[in-house]
Amino acid sequence: MTQAMGEVPQVLSDRVAELQGALRRAVTAGDHSAARELRAELRAVDRGAHNTVARKPRTPNPARNHIANALTLLGHPATPKLITQVHNTFQKTPLNPARLHNLRRDEERAFRAAPQARPYFLCAALTVDSLTAARGLLALSTWPLEQRLVGPLTPRVHLLSMVTRLADKVSAHPSPEARRLLWQLAKTVPDVTGTPDTLDLQACKTAAQRELAVHREADARHREQARRAAEQLDAAAQLFGYRR
């Protein structure tokens, strides 16, 4: 698995690392049910990685991997505009926003034609009230369903979580462009002050975590209730939304 992972999209490597960490925590906590589910998902991701290496498929849109990596960094569904900003901030090769037009529709068509043909698909976030595709948000099919559900508090929770993740990223890559991106997201967080150049990264992260603690539990309840209903949808609807 380690050898092959260097040849497949970075998002798979990140997902494997995330699952392995969750599995260690589940084993340590004695949560056997969660551990079984995580092992099964790890096996599925592993099979997908090896199949990808064996097939070496031609991707219809080479920007897919860039988008997937930006979403992995953010950790939550995001708009094409934010995805483009994140990629262009941290990568040398710019991402053309035009590549994101009609992308979700193309991904859905590819999934319905051959759901096992790709290790991941760029899919939709789902609204908790109607389980339809949330307008203007892209997500990853490898994310758990609950992670792709969007309730009344979810946009704020996602923003705060993104701020905490980006604060760590900017600490490691403190370019003016990265600081400006973080400031644009964090400037609505209480107690975050200053300009992109003077922004205190640790104080910014702490302020976001403080507000996140206020909203996280209520948001999780909304999404957990919707998850039970969403699990009744077929595989395509779980990824691209219920069609009325």
N, C-alpha and C positions, 0 to 999 in steps of 0.2 A: 504493500500500500504506500509506503513512504517513497519508493522510487517512482511509482506511477503518479503520485500527486504533483510532482514537479511539472508534469506534462499536461495537466488538465487545468481548467480555470481556477484562479485563486479562491473563488467563493467556495469550492468544494473543500479545499484545504482548511479554510476557516470554519466551515461547517463541521468537519471531522473533529477539529480541535475543540469546538464548542460542545459537541456531543460527548467527547471523551471527558471533558471537565465535568459536565453534568452527570455522567455515569459515575465518576469517582465520588462526587458529592452524594449521589443516591446510595451507593454502596456503603459509604461512611455512615450515612444516616440510617442504614438498615431498611431502606425503602425498596423492597424486592420487586414490587410491581413496576415502579418507575424504572428500575434497573433493567428489567426484562424488555420494556418498551424501548429504552435507549439503545440496548444491544441490538435489537431488531432494526432500528433505524440506522445504526452504524453499519450493519451488514448491507442494508439497502444502498447506502451512500457509497460503500466500498465497491459493491457490484457496479454501480453507475460509473464510478471512476475508472474501473478496469475496462468496462465496455466502451467508455469514451476513448481511452487510449487505443483499444483494439480497432475501433472504427475510424478514428481520426476524422470526424465529420467536418464538412465544409459548412460554416455557419452562414446563414443568409444575410446576416447583418453583423459585421465585425465589431460594431460598437456594443454588442450584447455583454461581452465580458467586462468592458469598462463600466457599464451601467451596473452590472451585478456587483462589481467590487466596490463601487460608490455606495450602493445600498448596504453592503456588508459592513462598511465603515460606519454608516449612520445607524444601522441596527433596526430600522423601522421603515414602513412605507414612506415614500417621499415624492415630491413633484418633479417633473422633468427639469424644471428650472434649478431646483436645489441639487439634483443629481449632477447636472452639468457643472454647477458652481463647484461642487466638491471635487469632481474629477479634475477640472481645469486648475484647481488650486494645488492639488497634490501630485499631479502627473504632468510629464513633459509634453506628451502628445495631446493637443486639445480635442475635446469631444464636441462635435457639431450638433447643436440642438435639433437640427432638422432630422437627424437620425432617429429621434424619439417619436416623431410624428407617426401615428398609426401603428406604433410598435406593439402595443398590447393586443390590438386586433390581429396582427400577423402572428403573434405568439399563440393566441387562442386557436387560430386556424391550424397552426402546426401541431398543437397539443391534441386537438380533436382528430387530426389525421394519423398521428403516431405518438401516443402519450409516453412511450418508453424510448423515443429516439434521442432525447437530450437529457443530460444529467440534471438540468434545471430549466425552468421557464420563467420569463418575466411576466408576472401576472398582476392581479388587482388586489387592492385592499377592499374589504366588504363592510358595508354599513351594518350596524347592529340592529337597526329597526327593520330593514327590508331585505338584508343579505344580498343587495345588488352591488355592483361595482361602485366604489367610492370615486367620485369624479376627480380626475387629475392626479391620482396616486398610483405609483408603481410599487410592486413588492416582489419577493422571491418565492417561488413555489416550494423551496426547501424549508421555509419558515413554518413553524406550527400554525395551524389555523387561527388560534387565539391571537397570535402575534400580528395577523393581518386584518383583524376586526377593528373597526373604528366606531367608537361611541362618542357621546357628547363631550367628554373630558379628554378623549384620546389625543386630539391634535396638540393640546397643551402638554400632556404627559410626554408625547413623543418629542416635542421641541425641547423640553427640559432634559430628557434623556440624551438627545443628540448633543446638547450643549456640554453635558458631562463627558461624553465620549470624545467630542472634538477638542475639548480642553486638554485631554491627555495627548491627542494626536498633535495638536499645535505645540505642546510642550516639547515634543520630540522633533517637530519640524516648524520652528518658529519664524516662518517667512512673513513679510508684511501682508501678503495675500491671505495667508492662513489666519493671521490675527484679525484681518478685516472680516473674513467670513464668519469667524466665531463671534465677533462683536455684533454683526448684523443679526445673528440668531439670539444672542444673549441680552441685547439692550432692553428687552421688555421684562427681564427677570428682576424682581425687587432686589435692591442692594448692589446691583451691578452698575458700576460707574466708570467714568473715564472714556477715553477714545480707543480706537484700535491699537494705537501705539503705547498707551499707558495701561491697558487692560491687565489686571492682576489675574493670571490664569487660575491659580488655586482658589482665590476668592470667588471667581466666577463659577467654578465648578461647585464649590461649597454652597453658594447661593442657589444654584439650580437644584442641587440635591435636597436642600431644605424645602423648597417649594414642591419638589417632586414627591416628597414624603406626605405632603398634605393631600395630594390628588390621587396617588397611585392606587390605594385600596378601593376607592369608589369606582375608578375606571376599570380596575380588574373585575369587579363584580358585574358591571355592565357587559363586559366582553365575555365573561364566563357563561352568563345566561344565554348570550347569543350563540356561543360556541356549540351548545347542545343542539340548538335548532339547525345550525349550519352543517353539522355532521350528518344530517339527514339528506343533504344535497348530494347529487352525483359528483364524480371527481372533477369534471369540467366546471360545474357551477361553484364548487368549493374554491377554485382558483380564479375564475373570471366573473363570478356573480350569478345570482338567480335571474332568469329571464322571465318576466311576467307574460 
